[in-house]
Amino acid sequence: MITTFILSYFNSSDVFNTDTWFHIHFIQSHSLSIVRVKSQSCDGMSQYDRCSRNSACACFHLPGASNTGICTDRYAVTCSELTPCNRSTNSCSQSDHICVHHPQCHDIPVCYSVPNSNKQFCPPIATTTTTKLTTEQLANIPANAKWTQNGVTIAGGHGKGDATNQFSGPYGLFVDDDQTVVIADYGNHRIMQWKNGDTPNGQVVAGGKGEGNGLHQLYGPTDVLIDKETDSLIICDAGNRRVVRWSRRSGTTQGEILIDSIDCYGVAMDEQRYLYVSDYEKHEVRRYQLGEKNGTLVAGGNGKGDGLNQLNLPRYLFVDRQQTVYVSDHLNHRVMKWNKGAKEGIVVAGGEGEGNALTQLSYPNGIFVDTLGTLVTIERKI
């Protein structure tokens, strides 16, 4: 059975607003809007390299990517059938098409047909490990999944307040392997934790001492993750313009500052334990080794705007095994994908202005991408 955690806070496009609020739903199996990010990738390959056990399949590079592309049927479409991509977004309006380079046909990126059956037609080249085959079956959401419209409340749901069964503006959340949920309770300046099977009351695991800039306090936290290696929480303490770490061990009363003077909003960590932080004032995302202060730019950083090398108030992040960064580009009403080393991103959802059409998004927030490339995003529908 497919499960996901849904955070309902579709109320305001303001950077911070604590007047929204409510609860978290745990939804089992079936109906939410999803976007398919096309196909099997081919990283580190040259244009047209063979990328599959099927010799008809070749690597087509993606615009703005460095040696990254999709593996698909090289002979599916003739040159005369190709149409140019949308130049401003490097996207395609046709269903089952993706924007790629095809220099044998055109000098500019073109829309190439990639059907839903593509992964079966172009199976990956076999590897000698079994670990990859096992993990790739985890957290995969079928393209035709249907989601129930009524979930089960697992946290909050008792009105706005500061009791341990209430929230005052929950923002980002993180779900651990054992279904422990930690939530940034923005208006209460604390991080709350619910363990699977808990009573309606959660546990304060960081902050909760009123707003302030002491190491024992938080001020408007917007996102949180669990670092299993150190058994700690990494928190975007947005109101204090810092990223902090709190141990999860019993008796912890204060945190430590990891990154200071940063207008953070979202945090994420990859499998190599690099930390990613979105900065909503600089409109960029940086990657940090733990202990590093300056980091490396991985998305945006070219001022506020809607260009493919820009962001406009980036919020939440998702990072996959290839260190590809997905960003909810909040005020551009789109989700951007930045391949490792890329100088510009790719629009993978939205980018057609604010709206409620299936091709549009309205102030996207939380995002999740499974190992098949299915993207789920939470937005404020108009």
C-alpha positions in Angstrom: 0.0 0.0 0.0 1.3 3.5 -0.9 1.5 6.0 1.9 2.6 9.6 2.1 2.5 12.4 4.6 0.6 15.5 3.5 1.0 18.9 5.1 -1.9 21.2 4.4 -0.9 24.9 4.5 -2.3 26.3 1.3 -3.2 29.8 2.6 -0.7 32.5 1.9 2.0 33.5 -0.5 3.7 35.6 2.1 7.2 34.5 3.1 6.0 33.9 6.7 2.4 33.8 7.9 1.3 32.2 11.1 -2.4 32.9 10.5 -2.8 29.7 8.5 -3.4 26.5 10.3 -4.3 23.2 11.0 -3.1 19.6 10.9 -1.1 16.9 9.2 -2.9 14.1 7.3 -1.5 10.6 6.8 -3.1 9.4 3.6 -3.2 5.8 2.4 -3.4 4.9 -1.2 -5.1 7.0 -3.7 -5.6 10.6 -5.3 -3.3 13.6 -5.5 -1.8 15.5 -8.5 1.5 14.0 -9.5 4.0 14.9 -12.3 6.1 12.3 -14.1 9.7 13.5 -14.5 10.7 11.5 -17.6 12.5 8.3 -17.7 15.8 6.6 -16.9 18.7 9.0 -16.7 22.1 8.5 -18.3 24.7 10.4 -16.2 28.4 10.8 -17.3 27.7 9.7 -20.9 28.3 11.5 -24.2 25.5 12.5 -26.5 24.1 9.4 -28.3 26.1 6.9 -26.2 24.4 3.5 -25.8 22.7 3.5 -22.4 20.7 0.3 -22.3 20.7 -3.4 -23.0 18.7 -2.4 -26.0 21.1 -1.2 -28.7 18.4 1.1 -30.1 18.5 3.3 -27.0 20.8 6.3 -26.7 21.6 9.1 -24.3 20.0 12.4 -25.2 21.5 15.3 -23.2 19.2 17.7 -21.3 19.5 21.5 -21.8 21.5 23.1 -19.1 22.9 19.8 -17.9 26.5 18.7 -17.8 26.8 15.1 -19.2 23.3 14.3 -18.0 20.5 13.1 -20.1 17.7 10.6 -20.6 18.0 7.1 -22.1 15.4 6.6 -24.9 14.7 5.2 -28.3 17.1 6.9 -30.8 14.9 6.1 -33.8 11.4 6.9 -32.4 11.1 10.2 -34.1 12.4 11.6 -37.4 14.0 15.0 -37.6 11.1 16.4 -39.5 8.7 15.5 -36.7 10.6 17.4 -34.0 9.4 20.8 -32.7 11.5 23.4 -30.7 11.1 23.5 -27.0 9.7 26.6 -25.2 12.8 28.7 -25.2 12.1 30.5 -21.9 11.5 27.3 -19.9 13.1 24.5 -22.0 9.8 22.6 -21.6 7.3 20.9 -23.9 3.5 21.3 -24.0 2.9 17.9 -25.6 2.3 15.0 -23.2 5.0 12.3 -23.1 7.6 14.7 -24.5 10.7 16.1 -22.9 13.2 18.8 -24.0 16.5 17.4 -25.2 19.5 18.2 -27.4 19.5 16.4 -30.7 22.3 18.1 -32.7 22.0 15.7 -35.6 18.6 17.3 -36.3 18.6 20.8 -34.8 21.0 23.3 -33.3 18.4 24.2 -30.6 16.7 22.0 -28.0 13.7 20.0 -29.3 10.7 18.1 -27.9 11.3 14.4 -28.1 8.7 11.7 -27.5 9.4 9.6 -24.4 6.4 7.2 -23.9 5.4 5.8 -20.6 6.7 2.4 -21.8 10.2 3.8 -22.2 11.7 2.1 -19.2 10.6 -1.3 -20.5 11.9 -0.5 -24.0 15.2 0.8 -22.7 16.1 -1.4 -19.7 19.3 -0.3 -17.8 22.6 -2.0 -18.4 22.9 -4.7 -15.8 24.9 -4.1 -12.7 26.7 -6.6 -10.4 25.1 -5.3 -7.2 21.8 -6.4 -5.7 21.5 -3.4 -3.4 20.5 -1.0 -6.1 17.8 -3.4 -7.3 16.4 -3.7 -3.8 16.4 0.1 -3.0 14.9 1.1 -6.3 11.7 -0.7 -5.4 11.2 1.6 -2.4 8.9 4.6 -2.4 7.8 4.4 -6.0 4.5 5.9 -6.8 2.7 4.5 -9.9 2.0 7.1 -12.6 -1.7 6.2 -12.4 -2.0 6.2 -8.6 -5.2 7.5 -7.2 -5.3 9.1 -3.7 -8.2 9.2 -1.2 -9.4 12.7 -0.5 -9.8 12.1 3.3 -6.7 11.2 5.3 -6.1 10.2 8.9 -4.9 12.9 11.3 -1.6 11.8 12.9 -0.5 15.2 14.4 -2.4 18.3 15.6 -5.9 18.8 14.5 -7.0 20.4 17.8 -7.0 23.9 16.6 -4.3 26.6 16.8 -2.4 26.6 20.1 0.8 25.7 22.0 -0.3 22.5 23.6 1.5 19.3 22.6 -1.5 18.2 20.5 -1.6 21.5 18.7 0.3 23.6 16.2 0.6 27.3 15.4 1.7 27.3 11.8 3.5 24.0 11.1 5.8 24.3 8.1 8.4 21.7 6.9 8.3 18.1 8.1 10.5 15.1 7.9 9.5 11.4 8.1 12.1 8.9 9.3 12.4 5.2 8.2 10.4 4.1 11.3 7.6 6.7 10.5 8.8 9.1 13.2 7.6 12.5 12.1 9.3 15.8 13.1 7.6 19.1 12.3 8.7 22.7 12.3 6.0 24.4 14.4 6.8 27.9 13.2 4.4 30.0 15.3 5.4 28.1 18.5 9.1 28.4 17.8 9.7 24.7 18.3 10.2 21.3 16.7 7.6 18.7 17.5 8.0 14.9 17.2 5.4 12.2 16.8 6.4 8.5 16.8 4.4 5.9 15.0 1.6 4.8 17.3 1.9 7.8 19.7 -1.0 9.3 21.6 -2.5 12.5 20.2 0.2 14.4 22.1 3.6 15.0 20.5 6.9 15.8 22.1 8.9 19.0 22.0 12.4 18.0 20.8 13.9 21.5 20.1 13.0 25.0 21.2 9.7 25.6 22.8 11.2 28.2 25.2 9.5 31.2 23.4 10.9 33.2 20.5 14.5 34.3 20.9 18.1 33.9 19.7 19.5 31.9 22.6 21.0 28.5 21.8 18.1 27.0 23.8 15.5 28.9 21.6 14.2 29.0 18.1 12.5 31.8 16.2 10.1 30.8 13.4 11.7 27.5 12.3 10.6 26.6 8.7 12.2 23.2 8.0 13.9 20.3 9.8 15.6 17.0 9.0 17.0 14.0 10.9 20.7 13.3 10.5 20.8 9.6 11.4 24.6 9.5 11.5 24.8 11.9 14.4 21.3 11.2 15.7 20.5 14.9 15.5 18.0 17.4 14.1 19.2 20.0 11.6 16.8 23.0 11.6 16.3 26.1 9.5 15.9 28.7 12.3 14.6 31.2 9.9 13.8 34.1 12.2 17.3 34.0 13.7 18.9 33.7 10.2 20.8 30.5 11.0 20.9 26.7 10.6 21.2 24.9 13.9 21.7 21.3 15.1 20.1 19.8 18.1 21.0 16.3 19.5 18.1 13.9 19.8 19.6 12.4 22.9 17.6 12.6 26.1 18.4 15.7 28.2 19.4 18.0 25.3 18.5 21.6 26.3 20.2 23.6 23.5 21.5 23.4 20.0 24.6 24.6 18.1 25.0 26.9 15.2 26.1 25.2 11.9 25.6 28.2 9.5 25.0 31.8 10.6 23.7 34.9 8.7 21.7 33.0 6.2 18.0 33.6 5.2 17.3 29.9 5.1 13.9 28.3 4.3 14.4 24.7 3.4 17.1 22.1 4.3 17.9 18.7 2.8 20.7 16.1 3.0 22.0 13.7 0.4 23.4 10.2 0.9 27.0 11.5 1.2 25.7 13.7 4.1 26.1 17.0 2.2 23.7 19.6 3.6 21.6 21.7 1.1 20.0 25.0 2.2 17.7 27.3 0.3 18.3 31.1 0.8 15.1 33.0 0.0 16.8 36.5 0.0 19.7 35.5 -2.3 17.3 33.3 -4.4 19.8 30.4 -4.4 20.6 27.0 -3.0 24.0 26.0 -1.6 25.6 22.7 -0.7 27.7 22.4 2.5 30.0 19.9 4.1 29.0 19.8 7.7 31.2 22.4 9.5 31.6 24.5 6.3 30.4 28.1 6.4 30.3 29.3 2.8 29.2 26.3 0.8 29.0 25.7 -3.0 26.3 27.2 -5.2 24.2 24.5 -6.8 21.0 26.4 -7.9 20.1 30.0 -8.7 22.4 32.7 -7.4 21.8 35.0 -10.3 19.4 37.3 -8.6 15.6 37.2 -8.4 13.9 36.2 -11.7 12.3 33.6 -13.8 15.2 32.7 -16.1 16.4 29.1 -16.1 19.5 30.2 -14.1 17.3 32.1 -11.5 14.9 31.4 -8.7 12.3 33.6 -7.0 11.9 32.8 -3.3 13.1 29.2 -3.3 11.5 27.2 -0.5 11.7 23.4 0.0 14.2 21.0 -1.5 14.6 17.4 -2.5 18.0 15.8 -3.4 18.3 12.4 -5.1 21.1 9.9 -5.2 22.8 11.6 -8.1 22.9 14.9 -6.1 20.2 16.3 -8.4 18.5 19.2 -6.6 14.7 19.8 -6.9 13.5 23.2 -5.7 10.0 24.5 -5.1 10.4 27.9 -6.9 7.6 29.5 -4.9 6.9 32.8 -6.6 7.7 31.5 -10.1 5.0 28.9 -9.6 7.2 26.0 -10.7 9.5 23.2 -9.6 13.0 23.3 -10.9 15.5 20.4 -11.3 19.2 21.2 -11.2 21.5 18.4 -12.2 24.8 18.2 -10.5 27.2 20.8 -11.9 24.5 22.5 -14.1 24.6 26.2 -14.7 20.8 26.4 -15.2 17.8 24.4 -14.2 15.1 22.5 -16.0 11.4 23.2 -15.3 9.8 19.9 -14.4 6.4 21.1 -13.1 4.5 24.4 -13.6 6.3 27.4 -15.1 3.1 28.4 -17.0 2.1 31.2 -14.5 0.0 30.8 -11.4 -3.2 28.9 -12.0 -5.2 25.7 -11.4 -4.8 24.1 -14.8 -2.9 20.7 -14.7 0.0 22.5 -16.5 0.2 25.1 -13.7 1.2 25.4 -10.1 0.2 28.0 -7.5 2.8 28.8 -4.9 4.4 25.3 -4.6 5.9 24.3 -1.3 6.9 20.8 -0.2 8.2 18.3 -2.8 9.1 14.7 -3.0 10.6 12.6 -5.9 10.6 8.8 -5.9 13.2 6.6 -7.5 11.2 6.4 -10.7 11.1 10.1 -11.1 7.6 10.8 -10.0 7.3 14.2 -8.4 4.7 15.1 -5.8 4.4 18.8 -4.8 2.1 20.6 -2.4 0.7 23.9 -3.5 -1.8 26.5 -2.6 -4.5 26.1 -5.2 -6.4 29.3 -6.2 
